[in-house]
Amino acid sequence: MTKKKLTPSSIIERVKNAINSYIYVLKVARKPDKKEFLKTLEISIIFISFIGLLGFVIYLVSIILGV
């Protein structure tokens, strides 16, 4: 496998391509409407609560088993 040698011009070209892709994402992105935002918030809260509950159950089991 051959490696490409990094030259200043290739580094600059890679940075330009990265910046252009970031700009494209910002142009395409849109602000969610209220309904979409609330649905995302609801799913996030449910998921975080589930993970917390799972951790608490594991903690309780470890206390009961004396581990």
C-alpha positions as CSV (number, residue, x, y, z in Angstrom):
1,M,0.0,0.0,0.0
2,T,1.4,3.4,-1.0
3,K,0.9,6.5,1.0
4,K,0.3,9.8,-0.6
5,K,2.9,12.4,0.3
6,L,1.4,15.4,1.9
7,T,2.3,18.6,0.2
8,P,1.2,22.1,1.2
9,S,-1.0,22.3,-1.9
10,S,-2.7,18.9,-1.1
11,I,-3.3,20.0,2.5
12,I,-4.8,23.3,1.4
13,E,-7.0,21.4,-1.2
14,R,-8.3,19.0,1.5
15,V,-9.1,21.9,3.9
16,K,-11.0,23.7,1.1
17,N,-13.0,20.6,0.3
18,A,-13.9,20.1,4.0
19,I,-15.0,23.8,4.3
20,N,-17.1,23.5,1.2
21,S,-18.8,20.4,2.5
22,Y,-19.5,22.1,5.8
23,I,-21.0,25.1,4.0
24,Y,-23.2,22.8,1.9
25,V,-24.5,21.1,5.0
26,L,-25.3,24.5,6.6
27,K,-27.1,25.6,3.4
28,V,-29.2,22.5,3.2
29,A,-30.0,22.3,6.9
30,R,-33.3,23.8,8.1
31,K,-34.8,24.7,11.5
32,P,-37.3,22.1,12.7
33,D,-40.9,23.1,13.2
34,K,-42.4,22.9,16.6
35,K,-44.0,19.5,16.1
36,E,-40.8,17.9,14.9
37,F,-38.8,19.5,17.7
38,L,-41.2,18.3,20.4
39,K,-41.1,14.8,19.0
40,T,-37.3,14.7,19.0
41,L,-37.3,16.1,22.6
42,E,-39.8,13.4,23.7
43,I,-37.8,10.6,22.2
44,S,-34.6,12.0,23.7
45,I,-36.1,12.2,27.2
46,I,-37.5,8.7,27.0
47,F,-34.2,7.3,25.9
48,I,-32.2,9.1,28.6
49,S,-34.7,8.1,31.3
50,F,-34.5,4.4,30.1
51,I,-30.7,4.5,30.3
52,G,-30.8,6.1,33.8
53,L,-33.4,3.5,35.0
54,L,-31.3,0.7,33.6
55,G,-28.2,2.0,35.4
56,F,-30.2,2.3,38.6
57,V,-31.5,-1.3,38.3
58,I,-28.0,-2.6,37.8
59,Y,-26.9,-0.6,40.9
60,L,-29.7,-2.1,43.0
61,V,-28.9,-5.6,41.8
62,S,-25.2,-5.1,42.6
63,I,-26.2,-3.9,46.2
64,I,-28.5,-6.9,46.7
65,L,-25.9,-9.4,45.5
66,G,-23.2,-7.7,47.5
67,V,-20.8,-7.3,44.6
